[in-house]
Amino acid sequence: MADDKLHESENNEMIMNTDNPSSETVMSKNKLKKLAKRQHWLEMKEQRRAKEKLKRKQKIQQAKESGRDLGPSRKLLKSLKMSDSTCKLKICFDLSMADEMTHEEFSKTFKQMHRCYSINRRAPAPLQLYMTGYSDSTKQKMLTRSGCFNWDVNFNSLPHTEVFKKEDIVYLTSDSPNVIDKLDNDKVYIIGALVDHNRLKNFCYNKAIEDNVEHARLPLDLYFNFKTRKVLTIDQVYSIFLRVTQGKSWIDAVMDVVPKRKGVEVKEDLDESVKEIVPYEAETKFKNEAVNEDSSNGIQTNDEDSSCDNFHVQNNDSDNNEEKSDPD
């Protein structure tokens, strides 16, 4: 019986590479399925782009026919640099913890930061993005991904405590007892780029304490009831900040960004005056659709693929395989 089970397991787990009979490479069925899925995705890529292009054209045509304002063109948005932006709010991704992560965890973290950059690149008033504190080994990993050092981002291998004045730093972490009320252009808001799958609890909060810098969390508890864990992805945190800089309230910004599956509800006993509080005085108001997605890459801010668990951002895998950023 044991031999039969072993034989069955071997048939399910191991398959010889038939493309190269002389090769000793052995692959699991699960790996083969992933490769086949990846191959299918690549084969359908051009078709997807063609469909998206047609959909955009139809949407533009419908807008013209109905007399709706189309807003700034994608070409114009892509040409807008951070240095030209009317928004000077600073967001910094702290990469000093990258070496604490596995290859998979780092890939998830980088994917989320890539989303942030893609959205920022096409925002009418981009935020000022920074990436700091990366080691030589982390830099090598980054060099292999999407030519990221050509991005319109401020890169610096020094820790954020040496890039910015300590008194200007606010480390975002859901573990903090402090709650963000309003955003300040004179401050730099640090997002800990960390996906730790619950291995490194309180890591970013403790780091902020050790560095003797200010720390805070988002006002989620003040405005909302969550049916699930209050865990946000790195790109969701970024997107909330982006919307707030466009003149939205915390309530509107969070409801725009957080997926419905999380069951987020605005507290019923909130005073109407509280609901209307605007935490940032934007110089220009923009339309929602300008930042809802990165249509060039099909990247949407509410993608379930990744999430980061500590807002700090501490990341732990949460519901639906999200890497988490738990800004509370």
C-alpha positions in Angstrom: 0.0 0.0 0.0 2.8 2.4 0.9 4.6 1.6 -2.4 1.4 2.3 -4.3 1.0 5.7 -2.6 4.6 6.6 -3.3 4.2 5.6 -6.9 1.0 7.7 -7.2 2.7 10.7 -5.5 5.7 10.5 -7.9 3.3 10.5 -10.9 1.5 13.5 -9.6 4.6 15.4 -8.4 7.3 14.8 -10.9 7.3 15.0 -14.7 10.4 14.8 -16.9 11.1 17.6 -19.3 10.0 16.0 -22.6 11.3 19.0 -24.7 14.8 17.9 -24.0 15.0 14.1 -23.4 18.7 14.4 -22.4 17.8 16.9 -19.6 17.5 15.7 -16.1 15.1 18.5 -15.2 12.1 17.3 -13.4 9.0 19.5 -13.0 5.9 19.2 -10.9 2.4 19.2 -12.5 1.7 22.4 -10.6 4.8 24.0 -12.1 3.8 22.9 -15.6 0.3 24.4 -15.1 1.8 27.7 -14.0 4.1 27.7 -17.1 1.2 26.9 -19.4 -0.9 29.6 -17.8 2.0 32.1 -18.2 2.4 31.1 -21.9 -1.3 31.5 -22.5 -1.2 35.0 -20.9 1.7 36.0 -23.1 -0.1 34.7 -26.2 -3.2 36.7 -25.4 -1.4 39.9 -24.5 -1.7 41.6 -27.9 -5.4 40.7 -28.1 -6.0 42.2 -24.6 -4.2 45.4 -25.6 -6.2 45.6 -28.8 -9.5 45.2 -26.8 -8.4 47.8 -24.3 -7.5 50.2 -27.0 -10.8 49.7 -28.7 -12.7 50.1 -25.4 -10.8 53.4 -24.8 -11.7 54.7 -28.2 -15.4 53.8 -27.7 -15.4 55.5 -24.3 -13.9 58.7 -25.7 -16.4 58.7 -28.6 -19.3 58.3 -26.2 -17.9 61.1 -24.0 -17.7 63.4 -27.0 -21.2 62.6 -28.2 -22.6 63.3 -24.7 -20.6 66.5 -24.3 -18.6 65.3 -21.3 -15.3 66.7 -20.4 -12.6 64.2 -21.3 -10.0 65.7 -18.9 -6.3 65.7 -19.6 -5.0 63.4 -22.3 -3.0 60.3 -21.5 -0.1 61.7 -23.6 -0.1 64.9 -21.5 -0.3 63.0 -18.2 2.6 60.7 -19.2 4.7 63.8 -20.0 4.1 65.4 -16.6 7.1 65.1 -14.2 7.0 65.2 -10.5 9.1 68.3 -10.6 6.4 70.0 -12.6 3.6 68.9 -10.3 1.5 71.3 -8.3 1.4 68.7 -5.5 4.5 68.7 -3.3 3.4 66.0 -0.8 6.2 63.5 -0.3 5.8 59.7 0.0 8.9 57.6 0.7 9.1 53.8 0.4 11.5 52.5 3.0 13.4 49.6 1.3 15.8 49.0 4.2 13.8 45.8 5.1 14.1 44.2 1.7 16.8 41.8 2.8 14.5 40.4 5.5 12.1 39.2 2.8 12.1 36.0 0.7 12.3 36.3 -3.1 8.5 35.9 -3.4 7.8 38.5 -0.7 10.2 41.0 -2.4 8.5 40.4 -5.7 5.1 41.2 -4.2 6.4 44.3 -2.6 8.1 45.5 -5.8 4.9 44.8 -7.8 2.9 47.1 -5.4 5.5 49.9 -5.7 5.4 49.5 -9.5 1.7 50.1 -9.3 2.2 53.2 -7.3 4.6 54.5 -9.8 2.3 53.7 -12.7 -0.6 55.5 -11.2 1.6 58.5 -10.1 3.0 58.8 -13.6 -0.5 59.4 -15.0 -1.9 61.5 -12.2 -2.8 65.1 -13.0 -0.7 66.2 -10.0 1.8 63.5 -9.2 3.0 63.1 -5.6 6.7 63.3 -4.9 7.9 59.7 -4.6 11.1 58.5 -3.0 12.7 55.1 -2.6 15.4 54.9 0.1 17.5 52.7 2.2 18.2 49.8 -0.3 21.3 47.7 0.1 23.6 46.7 -2.8 21.9 43.3 -3.0 18.4 44.9 -3.1 19.7 47.3 -5.8 20.7 44.3 -7.9 17.3 42.8 -7.6 15.7 46.1 -8.6 18.0 46.5 -11.6 16.5 43.3 -13.1 12.9 44.7 -12.9 11.3 47.0 -15.4 14.2 49.4 -15.6 13.0 51.0 -12.4 16.0 53.3 -12.0 14.8 55.1 -15.0 11.5 55.9 -13.3 10.5 59.5 -12.4 11.3 58.7 -8.7 13.9 60.0 -6.3 16.2 57.2 -5.5 18.7 57.2 -2.6 20.5 54.2 -1.0 20.9 56.2 2.2 18.3 55.6 5.0 15.4 58.0 5.1 16.7 59.4 8.4 19.7 60.7 6.5 17.8 61.9 3.4 15.2 63.9 5.3 15.3 65.8 8.6 14.0 63.6 11.4 11.5 66.2 12.5 9.9 66.1 9.1 9.4 62.3 9.0 6.1 60.5 9.7 6.4 56.7 9.6 3.1 55.1 8.7 2.2 52.1 10.8 -1.1 50.7 12.0 0.6 49.9 15.4 1.0 53.6 16.2 -1.3 55.2 18.8 -1.2 58.4 16.8 -3.8 59.1 14.1 -3.2 61.3 11.0 -5.6 64.2 10.8 -4.4 66.3 8.0 -1.6 65.9 5.5 1.3 68.4 5.5 3.6 69.3 2.6 6.4 69.9 5.0 6.3 66.3 6.2 7.5 63.1 4.4 5.3 60.1 4.9 7.2 56.8 5.1 5.7 53.5 3.8 7.6 50.5 5.0 8.1 48.4 1.9 7.7 45.1 3.6 5.7 41.9 2.9 6.4 39.7 5.9 3.5 37.2 6.0 3.0 37.9 9.7 6.6 37.1 10.5 7.8 40.5 11.5 5.0 42.0 13.7 5.5 45.6 14.9 8.6 45.8 12.8 8.0 49.2 11.3 6.6 50.6 14.5 9.7 49.5 16.4 11.9 50.9 13.7 10.2 54.3 14.0 10.8 54.2 17.8 14.4 53.2 17.4 15.0 56.0 14.8 13.2 58.4 17.1 10.9 59.7 14.4 7.2 60.5 14.4 4.8 57.7 13.6 1.1 57.6 12.8 -1.8 55.5 11.3 -4.6 56.3 9.0 -7.9 57.4 10.6 -9.7 54.2 9.6 -11.1 53.5 13.1 -12.5 57.0 13.3 -14.6 56.8 10.2 -15.2 53.1 9.3 -16.4 49.7 10.4 -14.6 46.8 8.7 -16.2 43.4 8.3 -12.7 42.0 7.6 -9.2 42.9 8.8 -8.1 46.5 8.3 -5.3 45.5 6.0 -4.5 47.6 3.0 -2.0 47.1 0.2 0.9 49.5 -0.4 -0.7 50.8 -3.6 -4.0 51.3 -1.8 -2.4 53.4 0.8 -0.6 55.4 -1.9 -3.9 55.8 -3.8 -5.7 57.0 -0.7 -3.1 59.7 -0.2 -3.3 60.6 -3.9 -7.0 61.2 -3.7 -6.7 63.2 -0.5 -4.2 65.5 -2.2 -6.9 66.0 -4.9 -9.2 67.5 -2.4 -11.2 64.4 -1.2 -12.1 63.6 2.3 -10.7 60.6 4.1 -14.1 58.9 3.7 -14.4 59.5 0.0 -10.7 58.5 -0.6 -10.9 55.3 1.3 -14.3 54.3 -0.2 -12.9 54.9 -3.7 -9.9 52.7 -3.1 -10.7 49.8 -0.7 -12.3 46.8 -2.4 -16.0 46.2 -1.6 -15.1 42.6 -0.5 -13.6 44.1 2.6 -17.1 45.2 3.7 -16.0 48.7 4.6 -18.9 50.8 6.0 -19.0 54.4 7.1 -20.0 54.7 10.8 -23.6 55.7 11.1 -23.1 58.0 14.1 -20.7 60.3 12.4 -21.6 64.0 12.4 -22.1 65.4 8.9 -19.5 68.1 9.5 -16.9 65.4 10.3 -17.7 63.6 7.0 -16.9 66.7 5.1 -13.5 67.4 6.7 -10.9 67.8 3.9 -7.5 66.8 5.2 -5.5 68.5 2.5 -6.0 71.8 0.6 -5.4 70.8 -3.0 -4.4 73.6 -5.4 -6.5 72.0 -8.1 -9.5 69.6 -8.0 -9.4 66.7 -10.4 -11.9 64.2 -11.8 -11.9 60.7 -10.2 -11.3 58.9 -13.4 -7.9 60.5 -13.8 -6.3 58.3 -11.2 -8.5 55.2 -11.0 -6.3 53.0 -13.1 -3.2 52.7 -15.1 -4.7 51.8 -18.5 -1.4 51.4 -20.2 -0.6 48.3 -18.1 -4.0 47.3 -17.2 -3.1 47.9 -13.6 -5.9 48.8 -11.2 -5.6 50.1 -7.8 -8.0 47.6 -6.3 -6.3 44.6 -7.7 -6.5 41.6 -5.4 -3.1 40.3 -6.4 -1.1 42.0 -3.8 -1.4 43.6 -0.5 0.7 44.8 2.2 0.0 44.3 5.8 1.5 46.8 7.9 0.7 50.2 7.0 4.0 51.0 8.2 3.6 49.4 5.7 3.9 46.1 7.3 2.9 43.4 5.0 1.4 40.1 5.9 -0.6 38.0 3.6 -4.2 38.6 4.2 -7.5 37.6 2.7 -7.4 36.6 -0.9 -3.6 36.4 -1.0 -3.1 40.1 -0.5 0.2 41.4 0.6 -0.7 43.7 3.2 0.0 47.2 4.3 -1.9 47.7 7.4 -2.5 51.3 7.8 -5.0 51.5 10.5 
